[in-house]
Amino acid sequence: MTDTQTGTAIRSGSPDSAVDRVADFYGAYIDAVSDGTDDLSDELRAHYLTEDFRQRLAAWEEANHADGVLRAQDVPTRWEVNYHDSGAGHLFTTVTLTWGTGPDAGHTRLAVQSDLSTKLISDIEDGATTS
């Protein structure tokens, strides 16, 4: 859907869609981290991530000294979420994070797994980084 006055995309979503929930999480999480509101980023993790994954994420963060949701120490300038696949009770999305602006901006892709029964994010794996 596009705003006829500005020509920009209008965002929409559904709480029943696991893809929309991943997009909602990343949008809100990046805003919270960018704004420096640690309590909100922790609350978002508690709301959108499974308990088991939060524990594994904490261990990953301790070992890597980085934000496990973003797989980085910095905050991206943009994000995009796309459906990838589903099966065996899971939905898989690809999250593309953009670092910087202009032609030199880099991109990181993350493979994000959600449980279809709860729509909670249950895993994040590193993907490819490109320039």
LINRANOR-V332685 format. One record per backbone hydrogen bond with DSSP energy under -0.5 kcal/mol. NH is the residue of the N-H (numbers start at 1). CO is the residue of the C=O. If there is no record, write none. Layout:
# LINRANOR-V332685
NH	CO
NH	CO
This chain:
# LINRANOR-V332685
3	8
4	2
7	3
10	1
11	9
17	14
18	16
21	17
22	18
23	19
24	20
25	21
26	22
27	23
28	24
29	25
30	26
31	27
32	28
33	29
34	30
35	31
36	32
36	33
37	32
38	36
41	37
42	38
43	39
44	40
45	41
46	42
47	43
48	44
49	45
50	121
54	50
55	51
56	52
57	53
58	54
59	55
60	56
61	57
62	58
63	59
64	60
65	61
66	61
67	72
68	66
71	67
72	67
77	98
78	98
80	96
82	94
84	92
85	92
87	90
90	87
91	114
92	85
93	112
94	82
95	93
95	110
96	80
96	94
97	95
97	108
98	78
99	106
100	98
104	101
105	102
106	99
107	130
108	97
109	128
110	95
111	125
112	93
112	110
113	123
114	91
115	120
116	89
116	114
117	89
119	115
121	48
122	113
123	113
125	111
127	109
130	107
